[in-house]
């Protein structure tokens, strides 16, 4: 069997042996130093290997070079490499040292060799990384040691930029300016809405809207609306108190007139009795006509006074009824005003939400045209670029959020997404 292999296997001196050992040591150094965060690199699909095989023959003290087996190999889609005499050998998930041991053992077994061939497996080229999303040139890129997310993005030409004829910066700034105005108006309307709800419920305090928690101007806006709430409530209270005072005065007047009516009624009864007596005496010729006329005049005056008192009492009762009606009208008008203001406020908030959504869409469109638009408002954190990688973990792809300085591993898929982080 050894004779059949001599055409592809050539004997060499100890110098060749030293060179092979140096190559094996260099390969091991590259594998251990390429990935700073990995304990020991495990091979994957599309990793490229450089394999050298030699055999030390103890019988004659020479080295046999297995040039037929030596060469460059790529881990295929099935996760294996195919070597002459050995056939398909699983490589995915294994280290280069493990592959080297398996190659030597397989050749020794295949040819029933006394001495096991020594294999040197060197990682010639890592499997590539991939970039997708908002980068200038998405695609496949070679992996290099200490490759980070930002370095990979730079390989893809950086973040996506607009064509020279597009005015993404102007569009972004205009949309952002509109959004700032809309957000300020919306904050004021949200506090006004909370104040109207407090007034409708008869509360003395305004509850902070959840949408404004953490808003820098929330406390100022709340203090302003609280002051307005206090002023409006005081005005309504004074108006109701004035009506109540008027009603109380009118009720006192009605009571006073009732007492006058009672007094005048008794006087009228006495005057009427006196007039009747005078008339009887006058008929008998015992009373003068002047006295009769005086009695009748006194009774008539009392009747007129009593009639005036009844008229004034009726007018006072009518005024009380009007005061009651005015109070009802005041309260109804107040409730109607609150309902109308609440309805208008809700409509204005809905309108501003639509305008804000439009502005956000315009800013997103500007970012879609060029992610460089993010630099126009990084201070407020409005425009943002996020990164994530899809990496195989325990044999399954898993998406992980990362930062610009996150170290990559061969085979990672980097996703770059430009968007808005509205505050």
GIJOUR-V95365 format. One record per pair of residues at least 4 apart in sequence whose ideal C-beta (glycine too) atoms are under 6 Angstrom apart, sorted by the first residue. I is the first residue (numbers start at 1). J is the second residue. Records with the same first field share a line. If there is no record, write none. Layout:
BEGIN
I=J + J
END
This chain:
BEGIN
1=111
5=9
8=67 + 68
9=64 + 66
10=65
11=62 + 64
12=16 + 63 + 65
16=63
17=63
20=52 + 54
23=52 + 120
24=120
27=120 + 122
29=33
30=34
31=41 + 96 + 123
34=145
35=41
37=407
40=95
42=93
43=47 + 75 + 91 + 92 + 94
44=92 + 127 + 411
45=75 + 79
46=127
47=75 + 127
48=74 + 124 + 125
49=73 + 121
50=72 + 122 + 124
51=70 + 121
52=70 + 120
53=66 + 69 + 70 + 117 + 119
54=63 + 65 + 118
55=64 + 115 + 117
56=63 + 115
57=62 + 64
58=115
66=117
68=84
69=83 + 84
73=81
75=81 + 91
79=92
80=88 + 89 + 90 + 91
81=89 + 91
82=88
85=110
86=106
91=99
94=98 + 99
96=121 + 123
99=121
100=119 + 121
103=119
104=116 + 117 + 119
107=117
108=113 + 116
126=143 + 410
127=410 + 411
128=140 + 141 + 142 + 143
129=141 + 143 + 152 + 408 + 412
130=140 + 413
131=135 + 138 + 152 + 156 + 414
132=138 + 415
133=415 + 416 + 417
134=160 + 371 + 416 + 418
135=153 + 156 + 160 + 416
136=157 + 158 + 160
137=156 + 157
141=155
143=147 + 410
147=151 + 152 + 408
148=405 + 407
149=387 + 402 + 404 + 406 + 414
150=404
152=414
154=158
159=371
160=371
161=370 + 372
162=166 + 168 + 369 + 370
166=369
167=171
168=172 + 366 + 369 + 370 + 373
171=366
172=363 + 366 + 373 + 376
175=359 + 362 + 363
176=377
178=359
179=359
182=186 + 352 + 355 + 356
185=352
186=352
187=212 + 215
188=221
189=345 + 348 + 349
190=209 + 211 + 212
191=221 + 222 + 225
192=345
193=345
194=206 + 207 + 209
195=206 + 225 + 229
196=338 + 341 + 342
198=203 + 206
199=338
200=338
206=225 + 226
212=218
217=221
239=330
243=323 + 326 + 327
246=323
247=320 + 323
250=316 + 319 + 320
253=316
254=313 + 316 + 317
257=309 + 312 + 313
260=264 + 309
261=309
264=305 + 306
267=302
268=272 + 302
271=298 + 299 + 302
272=299
274=295
275=295 + 296 + 299
278=287 + 291 + 292 + 295
281=286 + 287
282=287 + 292
287=291
329=333
360=420
363=420
364=420
366=373
367=371 + 373 + 418
371=385 + 418
374=383 + 385
377=382 + 383
381=421
384=421
385=418
386=417
387=402 + 416
388=399 + 401 + 415
389=400 + 402 + 412 + 414
390=397 + 399 + 413
391=412
392=397
393=398
402=406
408=412
END
